[in-house]
């Protein structure tokens, strides 16, 4: 039987990929790649781009084409059999990359290429590929003695398995909780959209009444609108204790030991490589110069935002007291009273806006925004095979009709799908003997699905999330760089990678753009002027509270990795308490175990890098201010951003890209102004 993972075609045939294909395909390609690399090095040089870097890129692309669909399906169509196959391959892949990055002959070949006569004549992007490769060899322990090299490999292998286990525990704990409601009074206050989803979920589970889950489209409306405080408290306790030693499934999928071991291994890894802590190791590939610089940045932002956040929370508590709130405002009350206060002050709610954001208008509207900014076209491509009936595939074409990129859009929450929203690379742009390989992206969200025959109706927050992920997608897809290690998002410093994504969110607030993406799902009517005015007035409602919450996450993450000491262990909860005492205005209850489901830093690549969201928001707000000055659809400004940022990908430092676009280095003023925080 032929293995569909080994039949390298333009795009994967998802329906043909079975769990039993995974290990044989991975074994085959890893063996082939090892043999091919040894054959490349057998001649001993002299090395050129064509004899070393280009064939290595071909080999990496083949491995990505085999493993990429497996990792993707594990996230969006998880099953026991696929999970087992995925996990069986993690140590094999980790061992291969350790072997590759510690291959002395390969390292010396790159050194020779960098020192050779051809280097100066290469394109800047090619030189960046070589420079990054040499840096990565050093960060992988190429200079270590044999015993320490072996230890490095063991650590990387165990960390890859622990990251997967962390994710599985969060997914399983999220899916395990279900609140079956048969008395309608329990759900008083919930908007009809949330009730309809709960009814649909119950029917799909063969139950009468309503079913609430911890999936965001179910959980968030309940927390924001349910009048029943006990219901909110129950849901909050289940959500905030997922994968921990607390809550309704205490100890069953507990990540406490997983987190402790991850932190222990990361600290050991940093020490092996000569770094004082994992934070400094992590920052070796980022824009920020040091952990201290990041701490100073976060604390400066906290100094500006926290007084306003304290005032916002005090207002919320006063409002709750005056409008029937019972007792002290707790974590499970904040969203509920916040929505009530927003409605009281601005006569607006997320639910009032939802009818204006049907998927049938938002998705084409998003495409129209992109087309106006960058002069490309986006077309539905029903011929592309997908992994679920909800998924759609699209082509991006240039003005002359030539294919520029492709992408998949998987918008809705469903069972066995990882929570959250993300963009991932399916295929990287690169130049091959056959021509340019077109980049392909996955864009995945967990929005409220269509209910009862109507189109899916999004909250404005979901629309922002879609624009955010599409911004990442554009960074990957609109690149003009022909070398995969630095094309698109590849090779971009992690604390700059959120620039194009957060940048795109701004169009969700502009009248000109909203007229493209919003229209009442029944009448097609645009958002009325009075409603739009209220929407803008409420834009920065509790923005300082949201800012200090992001600072809390960033500070906790950085200090957790910077201050780890083997003698005292991880101190996860103690450190979180210290950080909250410094920055938080809402102090969660003692049973809260948020870190045990903090996937960004324990299984998502943001370790000692969560600060990147705020760091990059300085860049994105400042970049958008250029459009505020010239016009939000100014083509010349769009063309400049396309050429200076999106097209160059990781082929040069992010600060160079930003400075070329803006004509100067970034300033924090625009972020503070956009957030409604006094400078």
C-alpha positions as CSV (number, residue, x, y, z in Angstrom):
1,X,0.0,0.0,0.0
2,X,1.4,3.4,-1.0
3,X,1.9,5.8,1.9
4,X,0.2,9.2,1.2
5,X,2.7,11.0,3.4
6,X,5.5,9.9,1.2
7,X,3.8,10.9,-2.0
8,X,5.0,14.5,-2.1
9,X,2.3,16.3,-3.9
10,X,1.5,20.0,-4.1
11,X,-0.9,19.6,-1.1
12,X,-1.6,16.8,1.4
13,X,-4.4,14.3,0.7
14,X,-5.9,14.5,4.2
15,X,-8.6,11.9,3.8
16,X,-5.9,9.3,2.8
17,X,-3.7,9.9,5.8
18,X,-4.2,7.3,8.5
19,X,-2.4,6.9,11.9
20,X,-0.6,3.8,10.6
21,X,1.1,5.8,7.9
22,X,2.8,8.1,10.3
23,X,5.7,6.1,11.8
24,X,6.8,4.4,8.6
25,X,6.8,7.7,6.7
26,X,8.8,9.5,9.4
27,X,11.2,6.6,9.7
28,X,11.7,6.5,6.0
29,X,12.4,10.3,5.5
30,X,14.7,10.5,8.6
31,X,16.8,7.6,7.3
32,X,16.8,9.1,3.8
33,X,17.9,12.5,5.1
34,X,20.7,11.2,7.3
35,X,22.1,9.2,4.3
36,X,21.8,12.2,2.0
37,X,23.6,14.5,4.4
38,X,26.4,12.1,4.9
39,X,26.7,11.8,1.1
40,X,26.8,15.6,0.8
41,X,29.7,15.8,3.2
42,X,31.6,12.8,1.9
43,X,33.4,14.8,-0.7
44,X,34.8,17.2,1.8
45,X,34.2,20.4,-0.1
46,X,34.9,23.0,-1.3
47,X,31.3,24.1,-0.4
48,X,29.1,26.4,-2.2
49,X,25.5,27.4,-1.8
50,X,24.5,25.0,-4.5
51,X,26.5,22.0,-3.1
52,X,25.5,22.5,0.6
53,X,22.7,25.0,1.6
54,X,20.4,24.3,-1.4
55,X,20.3,20.5,-1.1
56,X,19.9,20.7,2.7
57,X,16.9,23.0,2.1
58,X,15.4,20.3,-0.2
59,X,15.9,17.7,2.5
60,X,14.3,19.9,5.2
61,X,11.3,20.6,2.9
62,X,10.7,16.9,2.4
63,X,10.7,16.3,6.1
64,X,8.3,19.2,6.6
65,X,6.0,17.8,3.9
66,X,5.8,14.5,5.8
67,X,5.7,15.7,9.4
68,X,3.7,19.0,8.9
69,X,0.3,17.3,8.1
70,X,0.8,14.9,11.0
71,X,1.3,17.7,13.5
72,X,-1.5,19.7,12.0
73,X,-4.0,16.8,12.1
74,X,-3.0,16.0,15.7
75,X,-4.1,19.5,16.6
76,X,-7.3,19.8,14.6
77,X,-8.6,16.1,14.3
78,X,-7.1,14.5,17.4
79,X,-7.8,10.8,18.1
80,X,-6.2,8.2,20.3
81,X,-4.6,6.4,17.4
82,X,-3.2,9.6,15.8
83,X,-2.0,10.9,19.2
84,X,-0.1,7.6,19.8
85,X,1.5,7.7,16.3
86,X,2.4,11.4,16.8
87,X,4.0,10.8,20.2
88,X,5.9,7.8,18.9
89,X,7.6,10.0,16.4
90,X,8.6,12.9,18.7
91,X,11.7,11.3,20.1
92,X,12.8,10.2,16.6
93,X,12.5,13.8,15.3
94,X,14.2,15.2,18.3
95,X,17.1,12.8,17.9
96,X,17.4,13.7,14.3
97,X,17.6,17.4,14.9
98,X,20.1,16.9,17.7
99,X,22.2,14.8,15.4
100,X,21.9,17.5,12.6
101,X,22.7,20.5,14.9
102,X,25.7,18.7,16.5
103,X,27.1,17.3,13.3
104,X,30.7,18.7,13.4
105,X,31.4,18.0,9.7
106,X,28.2,19.9,8.8
107,X,29.1,22.8,11.1
108,X,32.6,23.0,9.6
109,X,31.1,22.9,6.1
110,X,28.9,25.9,6.9
111,X,31.9,27.7,8.5
112,X,33.9,27.0,5.3
113,X,31.0,28.4,3.2
114,X,30.8,31.5,5.4
115,X,34.6,32.1,5.1
116,X,34.8,31.1,1.4
117,X,35.1,33.4,-1.7
118,X,31.4,32.9,-2.7
119,X,29.9,34.3,0.5
120,X,30.3,38.0,-0.3
121,X,28.6,37.5,-3.7
122,X,25.5,35.8,-2.3
123,X,22.2,37.6,-1.8
124,X,21.6,39.1,1.6
125,X,18.9,36.5,2.3
126,X,21.3,33.7,1.5
127,X,23.9,35.1,3.8
128,X,21.3,35.4,6.6
129,X,20.5,31.7,6.1
130,X,24.2,30.8,6.6
131,X,24.6,33.2,9.6
132,X,21.5,31.9,11.3
133,X,22.6,28.3,10.7
134,X,26.0,28.9,12.4
135,X,24.2,30.6,15.3
136,X,21.9,27.6,15.7
137,X,24.8,25.2,15.6
138,X,26.3,27.0,18.6
139,X,22.9,27.2,20.4
140,X,22.6,23.4,19.9
141,X,25.9,22.7,21.7
142,X,28.2,22.1,18.8
143,X,31.2,23.1,20.9
144,X,30.3,20.8,23.9
145,X,32.3,17.8,24.9
146,X,30.8,14.4,23.8
147,X,29.1,13.6,27.2
148,X,27.4,17.1,27.3
149,X,26.4,16.8,23.7
150,X,24.7,13.5,24.5
151,X,23.0,15.1,27.5
152,X,21.7,18.0,25.3
153,X,20.1,15.4,23.0
154,X,18.4,13.7,25.9
155,X,17.1,17.0,27.2
156,X,15.6,18.0,23.9
157,X,14.0,14.7,23.4
158,X,12.4,14.7,26.8
159,X,11.2,18.4,26.4
160,X,9.5,17.5,23.1
161,X,7.6,14.7,24.8
162,X,6.7,16.9,27.8
163,X,5.4,19.6,25.6
164,X,3.1,17.2,23.8
165,X,1.9,15.7,27.1
166,X,1.2,19.2,28.4
167,X,-1.0,19.9,25.4
168,X,-2.8,16.6,25.6
169,X,-3.6,17.2,29.3
170,X,-5.1,20.6,28.6
171,X,-7.2,19.3,25.7
172,X,-8.4,16.3,27.7
173,X,-9.2,18.3,30.8
174,X,-11.0,21.0,28.7
175,X,-13.2,18.3,26.9
176,X,-13.9,16.3,30.1
177,X,-16.1,19.0,31.7
178,X,-19.7,19.3,30.6
179,X,-22.5,21.1,32.4
180,X,-25.9,19.6,31.5
181,X,-28.7,22.1,32.3
182,X,-32.4,21.1,32.2
183,X,-33.9,24.1,34.1
184,X,-34.1,27.2,31.8
185,X,-33.9,29.5,34.8
186,X,-30.3,28.5,35.4
187,X,-29.3,30.1,32.1
188,X,-31.2,33.4,32.6
189,X,-29.3,36.3,31.1
190,X,-27.6,34.3,28.3
191,X,-28.2,35.8,24.9
192,X,-30.1,33.7,22.3
193,X,-27.0,33.0,20.3
194,X,-25.4,31.3,23.4
195,X,-28.6,29.4,24.2
196,X,-29.0,28.2,20.7
197,X,-25.4,26.8,20.7
198,X,-26.0,25.1,24.1
199,X,-29.2,23.5,22.8
200,X,-27.4,22.4,19.7
201,X,-24.5,20.9,21.8
202,X,-27.0,19.0,23.9
203,X,-28.8,17.6,20.9
204,X,-25.5,16.5,19.4
205,X,-24.7,14.7,22.7
206,X,-28.2,13.0,22.7
207,X,-29.4,15.1,25.7
208,X,-32.4,17.3,26.3
209,X,-32.0,20.9,27.6
210,X,-28.7,22.7,27.2
211,X,-25.0,21.7,27.4
212,X,-22.3,24.1,28.5
213,X,-18.6,23.3,27.9
214,X,-15.2,24.9,28.5
215,X,-14.8,25.6,24.8
216,X,-14.6,29.4,24.4
217,X,-17.8,29.9,22.3
218,X,-19.7,28.2,25.2
219,X,-17.6,29.4,28.2
220,X,-17.2,33.1,27.4
221,X,-20.9,34.0,27.0
222,X,-21.8,32.2,30.2
223,X,-19.1,34.1,32.1
224,X,-20.2,37.4,30.6
225,X,-24.0,37.1,30.7
226,X,-25.3,34.3,33.1
227,X,-27.2,36.0,35.9
228,X,-26.7,32.8,38.1
229,X,-23.6,33.6,40.1
230,X,-23.2,30.0,41.2
231,X,-23.1,28.8,37.6
232,X,-20.4,31.4,36.7
233,X,-18.4,30.3,39.8
234,X,-18.7,26.6,38.8
235,X,-17.6,27.2,35.3
236,X,-14.8,29.5,36.4
237,X,-13.5,26.9,38.8
238,X,-13.5,24.2,36.1
239,X,-11.8,26.5,33.6
240,X,-9.1,27.9,35.9
241,X,-8.1,24.5,37.3
242,X,-7.9,22.6,34.0
243,X,-5.0,20.1,34.0
244,X,-4.1,20.7,37.7
245,X,-4.4,19.3,41.2
246,X,-7.6,21.3,41.8
247,X,-11.1,21.5,40.4
248,X,-13.7,19.0,39.3
249,X,-11.0,16.6,37.7
250,X,-8.3,17.3,40.3
251,X,-5.2,15.2,39.6
252,X,-6.6,13.4,36.6
253,X,-4.7,15.3,33.9
254,X,-2.4,17.2,36.3
255,X,0.3,19.2,34.6
256,X,2.0,20.2,37.9
257,X,4.8,17.6,37.6
258,X,5.1,18.2,33.8
259,X,5.6,21.9,34.4
260,X,8.2,21.3,37.1
261,X,10.2,18.9,34.9
262,X,10.0,21.3,31.8
263,X,11.4,24.2,33.9
264,X,14.1,21.9,35.4
265,X,15.2,20.7,32.0
266,X,15.2,24.2,30.4
267,X,17.4,25.5,33.2
268,X,19.8,22.6,32.7
269,X,19.8,23.2,28.9
270,X,20.7,26.9,29.3
271,X,23.5,26.0,31.8
272,X,24.9,23.4,29.4
273,X,25.1,26.1,26.7
274,X,26.8,28.7,28.9
275,X,23.7,30.9,29.7
276,X,22.9,31.9,33.3
277,X,19.2,31.0,32.8
278,X,16.7,29.9,30.2
279,X,15.5,33.5,29.7
280,X,18.9,34.6,28.4
281,X,19.1,31.5,26.2
282,X,15.6,32.3,24.8
283,X,16.6,35.9,24.1
284,X,19.6,34.9,22.0
285,X,17.3,34.8,18.9
286,X,15.1,37.7,19.7
287,X,15.1,41.5,19.2
288,X,15.4,42.3,22.9
289,X,19.1,42.4,24.1
290,X,18.6,40.9,27.6
291,X,16.1,39.8,30.2
292,X,16.7,43.0,32.1
293,X,15.7,45.1,29.1
294,X,12.5,43.1,28.9
295,X,11.8,43.4,32.6
296,X,12.4,47.2,32.4
297,X,10.0,47.4,29.4
298,X,7.2,45.5,31.2
299,X,7.6,47.4,34.4
300,X,7.7,50.7,32.6
301,X,4.4,49.8,30.8
302,X,3.0,48.6,34.2
303,X,3.9,52.0,35.8
304,X,1.9,53.8,33.1
305,X,-1.1,51.4,33.0
306,X,-1.6,50.1,36.5
307,X,-3.0,53.4,38.1
308,X,-5.6,53.5,35.4
309,X,-6.3,49.8,35.8
310,X,-6.9,50.3,39.5
311,X,-9.4,53.1,38.8
312,X,-11.2,50.8,36.2
313,X,-11.5,48.0,38.7
314,X,-12.7,50.3,41.5
315,X,-15.4,51.7,39.1
316,X,-16.4,48.1,38.3
317,X,-16.7,47.2,42.0
318,X,-18.8,50.4,42.8
319,X,-21.1,49.6,39.8
320,X,-21.5,46.0,40.9
321,X,-22.4,47.1,44.5
322,X,-24.9,49.7,43.2
323,X,-26.6,47.3,40.8
324,X,-27.3,44.3,42.9
325,X,-23.9,42.6,43.1
326,X,-23.7,40.4,46.2
327,X,-20.5,40.7,48.2
328,X,-17.0,41.4,46.9
329,X,-16.4,41.2,43.2
330,X,-14.6,37.9,42.5
331,X,-12.8,36.6,39.3
332,X,-16.0,35.0,38.1
333,X,-17.9,38.3,38.4
334,X,-15.5,40.5,36.5
335,X,-16.7,39.6,33.0
336,X,-20.4,39.7,34.0
337,X,-20.3,43.1,35.8
338,X,-18.0,44.4,33.1
339,X,-20.5,43.7,30.4
340,X,-23.3,45.3,32.5
341,X,-21.1,48.4,33.1
342,X,-20.2,48.6,29.4
343,X,-23.9,48.4,28.4
344,X,-24.8,51.0,31.1
345,X,-22.1,53.4,30.1
346,X,-22.0,53.0,26.3
347,X,-25.3,51.3,25.6
348,X,-23.5,48.6,23.7
349,X,-22.6,44.9,24.1
350,X,-20.8,42.3,22.1
351,X,-24.2,40.6,21.5
352,X,-25.7,43.7,20.0
353,X,-22.8,43.7,17.4
354,X,-22.9,40.0,16.7
355,X,-25.8,40.1,14.1
356,X,-23.6,42.5,12.0
357,X,-20.7,40.0,11.7
358,X,-22.0,36.9,9.9
359,X,-19.2,34.7,8.6
360,X,-20.7,35.2,5.1
361,X,-19.8,38.9,5.3
362,X,-16.7,38.9,7.5
363,X,-14.6,36.5,5.5
364,X,-15.1,38.1,2.1
365,X,-14.8,41.5,3.8
366,X,-11.4,40.5,5.3
367,X,-10.3,39.5,1.8
368,X,-11.5,42.8,0.4
369,X,-9.4,44.7,3.0
370,X,-6.3,42.7,2.1
371,X,-7.0,43.2,-1.6
372,X,-7.3,47.0,-1.2
373,X,-4.1,47.2,0.9
374,X,-1.8,45.0,-1.1
375,X,-3.3,44.7,-4.6
376,X,-3.7,40.9,-4.5
377,X,-6.8,38.8,-5.2
378,X,-8.2,36.0,-3.0
379,X,-10.3,33.2,-4.6
380,X,-12.1,30.2,-3.2
381,X,-10.6,26.9,-4.4
382,X,-13.1,24.1,-3.9
383,X,-10.8,21.6,-5.6
384,X,-8.3,21.5,-2.7
385,X,-8.9,18.6,-0.4
386,X,-9.6,19.5,3.3
387,X,-9.7,17.6,6.6
388,X,-13.2,18.5,7.8
389,X,-16.4,19.8,6.0
390,X,-16.2,23.1,7.8
391,X,-12.8,23.9,6.3
392,X,-12.3,26.1,3.2
393,X,-9.3,26.5,0.9
394,X,-8.3,29.6,-1.0
395,X,-5.8,30.9,-3.5
396,X,-4.0,34.3,-3.4
397,X,-3.3,35.7,-6.8
398,X,-1.2,38.7,-8.0
399,X,-2.6,41.4,-10.2
400,X,-1.6,39.5,-13.3
401,X,-3.5,36.4,-12.1
402,X,-0.5,34.3,-11.2
403,X,-0.7,32.2,-8.1
404,X,1.0,33.8,-5.1
405,X,0.0,31.6,-2.2
406,X,-2.7,29.3,-0.8
407,X,-4.3,28.8,2.6
408,X,-6.8,26.8,4.6
409,X,-9.4,28.4,6.9
410,X,-10.7,26.3,9.8
411,X,-12.9,28.6,11.8
412,X,-15.1,26.7,14.2
413,X,-14.8,25.0,17.6
414,X,-15.5,21.3,17.6
415,X,-14.6,18.2,19.7
416,X,-11.0,16.8,19.4
417,X,-9.7,20.2,18.2
418,X,-7.1,22.1,20.2
419,X,-8.4,25.3,21.7
420,X,-7.3,28.8,20.8
421,X,-6.4,30.3,17.4
422,X,-3.2,30.0,15.4
423,X,-1.5,30.2,12.0
424,X,1.0,27.6,10.9
425,X,3.1,27.0,7.8
426,X,1.9,24.1,5.6
427,X,4.4,24.8,2.8
428,X,7.2,27.4,2.8
429,X,8.1,29.6,-0.2
430,X,11.4,28.6,-1.8
431,X,12.9,28.4,-5.3
432,X,13.5,24.9,-6.6
433,X,14.7,23.5,-9.9
434,X,11.1,23.5,-11.0
435,X,10.5,27.1,-10.1
436,X,9.1,28.9,-7.1
437,X,7.3,26.8,-4.5
438,X,4.1,28.6,-3.5
439,X,3.7,29.2,0.2
440,X,0.7,27.6,2.0
441,X,-0.7,28.5,5.4
442,X,-3.1,27.0,7.9
443,X,-5.4,29.5,9.7
444,X,-7.2,27.9,12.6
445,X,-9.7,29.4,15.0
446,X,-12.3,28.2,17.5
447,X,-15.3,30.4,16.8
448,X,-19.0,29.9,17.5
449,X,-20.2,27.6,14.7
450,X,-23.4,28.1,12.7
451,X,-26.5,27.3,14.6
452,X,-30.0,26.4,13.4
453,X,-29.5,27.1,9.7
454,X,-28.3,30.7,10.1
455,X,-24.7,31.7,9.2
456,X,-22.2,31.8,12.0
457,X,-22.4,35.1,13.8
458,X,-19.1,36.3,15.2
459,X,-18.5,38.6,18.1
460,X,-16.3,41.6,17.3
461,X,-13.6,40.0,19.5
462,X,-13.7,36.9,17.2
463,X,-13.4,39.2,14.1
464,X,-10.3,40.7,15.7
465,X,-8.9,37.2,16.3
466,X,-9.5,36.3,12.6
467,X,-7.7,39.5,11.4
468,X,-4.9,38.7,13.8
469,X,-4.3,35.2,12.5
470,X,-4.7,36.4,8.9
471,X,-1.9,39.0,9.6
472,X,0.4,36.1,10.5
473,X,-0.8,34.3,7.4
474,X,0.0,37.3,5.2
475,X,3.5,37.5,6.7
476,X,4.0,33.8,5.6
477,X,2.2,34.0,2.3
478,X,3.2,37.3,0.7
479,X,6.9,36.8,1.2
480,X,9.1,37.3,-1.9
481,X,12.1,35.6,-0.3
482,X,13.2,32.4,-2.2
483,X,15.0,30.6,0.6
484,X,12.8,28.7,3.0
485,X,14.9,29.2,6.3
486,X,14.2,33.0,6.0
487,X,11.1,33.2,3.9
488,X,7.8,34.3,5.4
489,X,7.7,33.9,9.2
490,X,10.8,31.7,9.2
491,X,13.9,33.4,10.7
492,X,11.9,36.3,12.1
493,X,12.8,37.2,15.7
494,X,10.1,35.8,17.9
495,X,9.4,39.2,19.6
496,X,8.7,40.7,16.2
497,X,6.5,37.9,14.8
498,X,3.4,39.5,16.3
499,X,3.9,42.8,14.4
500,X,1.9,41.9,11.2
501,X,-0.8,40.1,13.2
502,X,-1.6,42.8,15.8
503,X,-1.2,45.4,13.0
504,X,-4.1,43.8,11.1
505,X,-6.5,44.1,14.0
506,X,-6.6,47.9,13.6
507,X,-8.8,47.6,10.5
508,X,-11.6,46.0,12.6
509,X,-12.2,49.4,14.1
510,X,-12.1,51.6,11.0
511,X,-15.4,52.7,9.5
512,X,-14.1,52.3,5.9
513,X,-13.0,48.7,6.7
514,X,-16.1,47.9,8.8
515,X,-18.3,48.7,5.8
516,X,-16.6,45.9,4.0
517,X,-16.6,43.3,6.8
518,X,-19.9,44.1,8.6
519,X,-23.5,43.9,7.5
520,X,-26.6,42.7,9.3
521,X,-27.0,39.0,8.5
522,X,-30.7,39.4,7.6
523,X,-31.0,42.9,6.1
524,X,-27.4,43.5,4.9
525,X,-27.6,46.9,6.6
526,X,-24.2,48.4,7.6
527,X,-23.5,49.1,11.3
528,X,-25.6,52.3,12.0
529,X,-23.6,55.5,12.7
530,X,-25.0,55.7,16.2
531,X,-24.0,52.1,17.0
532,X,-20.6,52.7,15.5
533,X,-20.1,55.8,17.6
534,X,-20.9,53.8,20.7
535,X,-18.6,51.0,19.6
536,X,-15.7,53.4,19.2
537,X,-16.5,55.1,22.5
538,X,-16.3,51.7,24.2
539,X,-13.1,50.7,22.4
540,X,-10.8,51.2,25.3
541,X,-13.2,50.1,28.0
542,X,-11.1,48.5,30.7
543,X,-8.1,48.6,28.4
544,X,-5.7,49.2,31.2
545,X,-7.1,46.2,33.1
546,X,-6.4,44.1,29.9
547,X,-2.9,45.6,29.6
548,X,-1.8,44.7,33.1
549,X,-3.2,41.2,32.6
550,X,-0.9,40.8,29.6
551,X,2.0,42.3,31.6
552,X,1.2,39.7,34.4
553,X,1.6,36.9,31.9
554,X,4.8,38.3,30.4
555,X,6.4,39.1,33.7
556,X,5.5,35.7,35.2
557,X,6.8,33.8,32.2
558,X,10.1,35.8,32.1
559,X,10.7,35.6,35.9
560,X,9.8,31.9,36.0
561,X,12.6,31.1,33.5
562,X,15.0,33.7,34.8
563,X,14.8,32.9,38.5
564,X,14.6,29.2,38.4
565,X,17.0,27.6,40.9
566,X,17.5,23.8,41.2
567,X,17.8,23.9,44.9
568,X,14.3,25.4,45.5
569,X,12.5,24.0,42.5
570,X,10.0,25.8,40.2
571,X,8.1,28.0,42.8
572,X,5.4,28.4,40.1
573,X,2.5,29.5,42.3
574,X,4.6,31.5,44.7
575,X,6.2,33.4,41.9
576,X,2.8,34.0,40.3
577,X,1.6,35.5,43.6
578,X,4.6,37.8,43.7
579,X,3.9,39.0,40.1
580,X,0.2,39.5,40.9
581,X,1.1,41.5,43.9
582,X,3.2,43.8,41.7
583,X,0.9,44.2,38.7
584,X,-2.6,42.6,39.0
585,X,-5.7,44.5,40.0
586,X,-8.0,41.4,40.0
587,X,-6.5,38.8,42.4
588,X,-7.9,35.3,41.5
589,X,-8.8,32.8,44.2
590,X,-6.2,30.5,45.8
591,X,-7.5,27.5,43.8
592,X,-6.7,29.2,40.4
593,X,-4.1,27.1,38.6
594,X,-3.8,29.1,35.3
595,X,-0.1,28.1,34.7
596,X,-1.1,24.4,34.3
597,X,-3.0,25.4,31.1
598,X,-0.6,28.2,30.0
599,X,0.0,26.4,26.6
600,X,1.8,29.4,25.1
601,X,4.9,28.9,27.3
602,X,4.8,25.2,28.0
603,X,3.9,23.8,24.6
604,X,3.6,26.7,22.2
605,X,7.1,28.2,21.6
606,X,6.6,31.3,23.8
607,X,8.8,30.2,26.7
608,X,10.5,33.4,28.1
609,X,8.9,35.1,25.2
610,X,5.3,35.9,26.1
611,X,6.4,39.5,26.5
612,X,6.5,39.5,22.7
613,X,2.8,40.4,22.4
614,X,3.3,43.7,24.2
615,X,6.8,44.3,22.6
616,X,5.4,43.8,19.1
617,X,2.3,45.8,19.9
618,X,4.6,48.9,20.2
619,X,5.8,48.1,16.6
620,X,2.3,47.3,15.3
621,X,0.6,50.4,16.8
622,X,3.4,52.7,15.5
623,X,3.3,51.0,12.1
624,X,-0.5,51.6,11.9
625,X,-0.1,55.2,12.8
626,X,1.5,55.7,9.4
627,X,-1.9,54.6,7.9
628,X,-3.7,57.0,10.3
629,X,-1.6,59.8,8.9
630,X,-2.0,58.8,5.2
631,X,-5.4,57.1,5.1
632,X,-6.3,53.6,6.2
633,X,-6.5,52.3,2.7
634,X,-3.6,54.4,1.2
635,X,-2.1,52.2,-1.4
636,X,1.3,53.8,-1.3
637,X,1.6,53.2,2.4
638,X,0.2,49.6,2.0
639,X,2.8,49.0,-0.7
640,X,5.6,50.3,1.6
641,X,4.5,48.0,4.4
642,X,4.2,45.1,1.9
643,X,7.8,45.7,0.6
644,X,9.5,46.6,3.9
645,X,7.9,44.1,6.2
646,X,5.8,41.3,4.7
647,X,7.8,40.5,1.6
648,X,11.2,40.4,3.2
649,X,10.2,37.9,6.0
650,X,13.1,36.9,8.1
651,X,15.8,37.7,5.5
652,X,17.0,40.7,7.6
653,X,16.5,42.0,11.2
654,X,13.0,43.1,12.1
655,X,14.3,46.5,13.3
656,X,15.7,47.2,9.9
657,X,12.3,46.3,8.3
658,X,10.4,48.6,10.7
659,X,12.9,51.5,10.3
660,X,12.7,51.3,6.6
661,X,8.9,51.4,6.6
662,X,8.5,54.1,9.3
663,X,11.6,56.2,8.5
664,X,12.7,56.0,12.2
665,X,12.9,53.6,15.2
666,X,9.7,52.6,17.0
667,X,8.1,54.7,19.7
668,X,5.7,53.7,22.5
669,X,3.3,56.7,22.1
670,X,1.0,55.1,19.5
671,X,0.4,52.0,21.7
672,X,-0.5,54.2,24.7
673,X,-2.8,56.3,22.5
674,X,-4.5,53.3,20.9
675,X,-5.0,51.8,24.3
676,X,-6.4,55.0,25.8
677,X,-3.6,55.1,28.4
678,X,-2.2,58.5,29.4
679,X,1.5,58.7,28.2
